[in-house]
């Protein structure tokens, strides 16, 4: 059986989704839906416990840390951080150039590292360096971080739309994982 472009264009979104699922069956050898759900639940609990543990730790630090502290290995800390940022940006550039999926995590990591860099540059700068740190954060680091983090998010939404897993009205923040095996009746929620 073959379908023409016109016949495919005439399909409803639900019919297209069904056709995609039939043409791309679940790969053999992957974990079962039960295993995936169990892993998801344990990871969610672990992340929630880490977030809850961070609350009293943050309060403790706010109360006990000194206002002034001379750091050891200051140069190694910043040079090491910049080497990590450089490696992350280079991996992102290579993955983007070669159109590899690894661009998703490397771009997000690079964006987060740039935000951290801006944060620490501004907060640790001397008065004489504060304007430079603020301008660097506002004009370079934060805009580049937004591009690096936003790009993969837009591509993920585009892929979910492209393969008929969600409709165009689905907002990014409510975008489900477009993997039918994760949901009852293999129906990805819209």
C-alpha positions in Angstrom: 0.0 0.0 0.0 1.3 3.5 -0.8 -0.1 6.8 0.3 0.2 9.9 -1.9 1.2 13.3 -0.4 -2.4 14.5 -0.9 -3.7 11.5 1.1 -1.3 12.1 3.9 -2.2 15.8 4.0 -5.8 14.8 4.3 -5.2 12.7 7.4 -6.4 14.1 10.7 -3.6 14.7 13.4 -4.8 11.6 15.2 -4.6 9.5 12.0 -1.1 10.9 11.3 0.0 10.0 14.8 -1.3 6.5 14.4 0.4 6.1 11.1 3.7 7.3 12.6 3.4 4.9 15.5 2.7 2.0 13.1 5.6 3.0 10.8 8.0 3.4 13.8 7.3 0.5 16.1 9.0 0.3 19.5 12.5 -0.9 19.2 13.3 -4.3 20.6 15.5 -4.7 23.6 14.5 -1.5 25.3 13.2 -1.4 28.9 9.5 -2.2 29.5 7.0 0.5 30.3 6.9 -0.8 33.9 10.7 -0.4 34.2 10.7 3.0 32.7 7.9 4.1 35.1 9.8 2.7 38.1 13.0 4.5 37.1 11.1 7.7 36.6 9.4 7.5 40.0 12.7 6.8 41.8 14.5 9.6 40.0 11.7 12.0 40.8 11.8 11.0 44.5 15.6 11.4 44.6 15.5 14.9 43.0 12.7 16.0 45.3 14.7 14.8 48.4 17.8 16.6 47.1 15.7 19.8 46.7 14.2 19.4 50.2 17.7 18.8 51.7 19.0 21.9 50.0 16.5 24.2 51.9 18.0 23.8 55.4 21.5 23.7 54.0 20.9 27.0 52.3 19.5 28.5 55.5 22.5 27.2 57.5 25.0 28.7 55.0 23.1 32.1 55.0 23.4 32.2 58.8 27.0 30.8 59.3 29.1 31.9 56.3 31.4 34.9 56.9 30.9 38.1 54.9 34.6 38.1 53.9 36.6 35.0 53.0 40.0 34.7 51.3 39.8 31.7 48.9 42.6 29.3 48.4 43.4 28.2 44.8 41.5 31.2 43.4 43.3 31.2 40.1 42.9 27.4 39.7 39.2 27.7 40.5 38.5 30.3 37.8 40.9 28.9 35.2 39.4 25.4 35.8 35.9 26.8 35.4 36.8 28.6 32.2 38.4 25.4 30.8 35.2 23.5 31.6 33.1 26.3 29.9 35.4 26.3 26.9 35.2 22.5 26.5 31.4 22.7 26.8 31.1 25.4 24.3 33.4 23.6 21.9 31.4 20.3 22.2 28.2 22.3 21.6 29.7 23.9 18.5 31.0 20.6 17.1 27.7 18.8 17.8 25.7 21.7 16.3 27.9 21.8 13.2 27.6 18.0 12.7 23.8 18.0 13.6 24.2 15.5 16.5 21.6 15.0 19.2 24.3 15.5 21.8 23.9 19.2 21.1 20.8 19.2 23.4 22.7 18.5 26.7 25.9 20.3 25.7 24.0 23.5 24.8 22.0 23.5 28.0 25.1 22.8 30.1 27.0 25.6 28.3 24.1 28.0 28.9 23.9 27.1 32.6 27.7 27.5 33.0 27.5 30.9 31.3 24.8 32.0 33.8 26.9 30.7 36.7 29.9 32.6 35.3 27.9 35.8 35.1 26.6 35.4 38.6 29.9 34.7 40.2 31.7 37.4 38.1 29.2 40.1 39.3 29.1 38.9 42.9 32.9 38.4 43.4 34.1 41.5 41.5 35.7 44.5 43.2 34.1 47.9 42.9 36.6 48.8 40.2 35.6 45.7 38.1 31.8 45.7 38.8 30.8 47.7 35.7 32.8 45.4 33.4 31.2 42.3 35.1 27.7 43.8 34.7 28.2 44.7 31.1 29.7 41.3 30.3 26.8 39.6 32.0 24.1 41.7 30.4 25.6 41.9 26.9 27.4 38.6 26.4 26.9 35.8 28.9 23.1 36.1 29.6 22.0 36.6 26.0 24.3 33.7 24.9 22.9 31.5 27.7 19.4 32.2 26.6 20.2 31.3 23.0 22.0 28.1 24.1 19.2 26.9 26.4 16.4 28.1 24.3 17.6 26.5 21.0 17.3 22.9 22.1 14.0 23.6 23.8 12.6 25.0 20.5 14.0 22.0 18.6 12.4 19.5 21.0 9.0 21.2 20.6 9.5 21.3 16.8 10.3 17.6 16.8 7.2 16.7 18.9 5.1 18.8 16.5 6.8 17.4 13.4 6.1 13.9 14.3 2.5 14.5 15.3 3.0 13.8 19.0 1.5 17.1 20.1 -0.7 19.8 18.5 0.5 23.3 17.8 -1.5 24.7 20.7 0.6 22.7 23.2 2.7 25.1 25.3 6.3 24.2 25.8 5.9 23.9 29.6 3.2 21.3 29.2 4.9 19.5 26.4 4.9 15.7 27.3 7.8 13.4 26.4 6.8 12.3 22.9 7.4 8.6 23.6 4.0 6.7 23.3 5.2 3.7 25.3 5.3 5.8 28.4 1.6 6.4 28.4 -1.5 4.2 28.8 -2.9 3.1 25.5 0.2 4.5 23.8 -1.5 7.9 23.6 0.8 10.9 24.2 -1.3 13.5 26.1 -1.8 16.7 24.1 
